Amino acid sequence: MIKAYKAFDRNFKKNLKSLIIVYPTRMVKAMWNFFRPFISAKMTKKLVYVDSLRELEKHLPVRQLMLPSRIRAYDEKVSIRGLAVPSIPDDVSVMYDVETDDQDRLPQQQFGVSLQYIKANNGGRPIPIVVEDTITYLRDYGLNTPGLFLRSTGVLSLREVQMMYNHGDFVDLYDFEDPHLAAMLLKTFLHELSEPLLTYELFDDIVEISTNNSPEASARSRITQLRNLITRQLPVDNYAILSYIMKFLTEVLEHSSHNRVTAANLAVVFAPNLIWSRHTITMPIQSLLNAFTQLLITHYESIFVK
């Protein structure tokens, strides 16, 4: 760990958003505490301990990582033993287990719960407040921001705003003056839903349509298939939210000369947050999901017709 820290140059430390240590041992924690006086306070705040791949998923798209089978086997082992419990200091980060039942949630909780729970506890509004707030703010102040949705933000700011939303506090994103924070909030909201916005049920159908490369499966045919699938089988609320987000992403592309964001960039960023399987996704499958998401963005007018 000491060698790794020394390898970080000044610019790397300055631009580093989070230093994540997976499966930290007591020795690692003790060593970090010992050297804390010699490490800058800013660097210390970036430290995050995670005890399982489920926790790591909050920070990184683990599904896209080609992790060795030994790591996944070890993760299952410690989870079964009940060792994978949060060990993150309260002042660094707050984690929510997206697998927990809605009944264990706060009344106004927005992150880590189902869309049904959010709607039932927020006056029946079709678009969740986090989605509406972030997109409204980004429409006003974020469309020309370079690297929008491609850059991360501070973990502390992100978790602070998440806690405010979860406790039903009023959140004014304009006070933070950070488009990257709003963008990260939107991605995190989608990522922490208890079920993906495009649902587990549609996963196989989406992969099948995306895999169809036969000569007769023209681009127009594939778009028609996607439109029929989403229009007929996606729940009404999910459809409304997906359409709302995709419409906004087309606006982001209209400002690509300023924000330097492409449809392919957005697809890679949003695909893992819109749809995933109950099982590990291989890189070839993830590439198909990325291509599927890109079609949703670039052919918005043809696919979302309701």
Secondary structure as the mmCIF struct_conf table of DSSP 4:
data_model
#
loop_
_struct_conf.conf_type_id
_struct_conf.id
_struct_conf.beg_label_comp_id
_struct_conf.beg_label_asym_id
_struct_conf.beg_label_seq_id
_struct_conf.end_label_comp_id
_struct_conf.end_label_asym_id
_struct_conf.end_label_seq_id
HELX_RH_AL_P HELX_RH_AL_P1 ILE A 2 ALA A 7
HELX_RH_AL_P HELX_RH_AL_P2 ARG A 10 ASN A 15
STRN STRN1 LEU A 19 VAL A 22
BEND BEND1 TYR A 23 TYR A 23
HELX_RH_AL_P HELX_RH_AL_P3 ARG A 26 PHE A 35
HELX_RH_3T_P HELX_RH_3T_P1 ARG A 36 PHE A 38
BEND BEND2 ILE A 39 ILE A 39
HELX_RH_AL_P HELX_RH_AL_P4 ALA A 41 LYS A 45
TURN_TY1_P TURN_TY1_P1 LYS A 46 LYS A 46
STRN STRN2 LEU A 47 VAL A 50
BEND BEND3 ASP A 51 SER A 52
HELX_RH_AL_P HELX_RH_AL_P5 LEU A 53 LEU A 56
TURN_TY1_P TURN_TY1_P2 GLU A 57 HIS A 59
BEND BEND4 LEU A 60 LEU A 60
HELX_RH_3T_P HELX_RH_3T_P2 VAL A 62 GLN A 64
BEND BEND5 LEU A 65 LEU A 65
HELX_RH_AL_P HELX_RH_AL_P6 SER A 69 ILE A 80
TURN_TY1_P TURN_TY1_P3 ARG A 81 GLY A 82
TURN_TY1_P TURN_TY1_P4 ASP A 90 VAL A 92
TURN_TY1_P TURN_TY1_P5 VAL A 98 GLU A 99
BEND BEND6 THR A 100 THR A 100
HELX_RH_3T_P HELX_RH_3T_P3 ASP A 102 ASP A 104
BEND BEND7 ARG A 105 ARG A 105
TURN_TY1_P TURN_TY1_P6 PRO A 107 GLN A 108
BEND BEND8 PHE A 111 VAL A 113
HELX_RH_AL_P HELX_RH_AL_P7 LEU A 115 ALA A 120
TURN_TY1_P TURN_TY1_P7 ASN A 121 GLY A 124
BEND BEND9 PRO A 126 ILE A 127
HELX_RH_AL_P HELX_RH_AL_P8 ILE A 129 TYR A 141
TURN_TY1_P TURN_TY1_P8 GLY A 142 ASN A 144
TURN_TY1_P TURN_TY1_P9 PRO A 146 LEU A 150
BEND BEND10 ARG A 151 ARG A 151
HELX_RH_AL_P HELX_RH_AL_P9 VAL A 155 ASN A 166
TURN_TY1_P TURN_TY1_P10 HIS A 167 GLY A 168
HELX_RH_3T_P HELX_RH_3T_P4 LEU A 173 ASP A 175
TURN_TY1_P TURN_TY1_P11 PHE A 176 GLU A 177
HELX_RH_AL_P HELX_RH_AL_P10 PRO A 179 HIS A 191
TURN_TY1_P TURN_TY1_P12 GLU A 192 GLU A 192
BEND BEND11 LEU A 193 GLU A 195
TURN_TY1_P TURN_TY1_P13 LEU A 197 LEU A 198
BEND BEND12 TYR A 200 TYR A 200
TURN_TY1_P TURN_TY1_P14 GLU A 201 LEU A 202
HELX_RH_AL_P HELX_RH_AL_P11 PHE A 203 THR A 211
TURN_TY1_P TURN_TY1_P15 PRO A 215 GLU A 216
HELX_RH_AL_P HELX_RH_AL_P12 ALA A 219 GLN A 233
BEND BEND13 LEU A 234 LEU A 234
HELX_RH_AL_P HELX_RH_AL_P13 VAL A 236 GLU A 254
TURN_TY1_P TURN_TY1_P16 HIS A 255 HIS A 255
HELX_RH_AL_P HELX_RH_AL_P14 SER A 256 ASN A 259
HELX_RH_AL_P HELX_RH_AL_P15 ALA A 263 LEU A 274
BEND BEND14 ARG A 278 HIS A 279
HELX_LH_PP_P HELX_LH_PP_P1 THR A 280 THR A 282
HELX_RH_AL_P HELX_RH_AL_P16 MET A 283 THR A 298
TURN_TY1_P TURN_TY1_P17 HIS A 299 HIS A 299
HELX_RH_AL_P HELX_RH_AL_P17 TYR A 300 ILE A 303
#
